[in-house]
Amino acid sequence: MEYFAAIQLAELISTVFFTFVGMTLMWVVWKVIDWLTPFPIMKEIEEDQNMALAVLIGMLFIAIAIIIAAVIVS
């Protein structure tokens, strides 16, 4: 219980704020990727079962999340 009492309000607010910043940046990146590709990504993954594209997009999001996290922490 002492751990929960030690959490300051400012830490909680900054965590929520940076969570929304990170998620917003990930959404913007998704929209840019979707806009830049000459084919519908969701159709390729869902209907055509393009596993290679799904893995590529997944790895891309992990890389972008690491970059966003590093920027937020610094």
ZITA-V566621 format. One record per backbone hydrogen bond with DSSP energy under -0.5 kcal/mol. CO is the residue of the C=O (numbers start at 1). NH is the residue of the N-H. If there is no record, write none. Layout:
CO | NH
CO | NH
//
This chain:
1 | 5
2 | 6
3 | 7
4 | 7
8 | 12
9 | 13
10 | 14
11 | 15
12 | 16
13 | 17
14 | 18
15 | 19
16 | 20
17 | 21
18 | 22
19 | 23
20 | 24
21 | 25
22 | 26
23 | 27
24 | 28
25 | 29
26 | 30
27 | 31
28 | 32
29 | 33
30 | 34
31 | 35
32 | 36
33 | 37
39 | 41
40 | 44
41 | 45
42 | 46
43 | 47
43 | 48
44 | 50
49 | 51
50 | 54
51 | 55
52 | 56
53 | 57
54 | 58
55 | 59
56 | 60
57 | 61
58 | 62
59 | 63
60 | 64
61 | 65
62 | 66
63 | 67
64 | 68
65 | 69
66 | 70
67 | 71
68 | 72
69 | 73
70 | 74
//
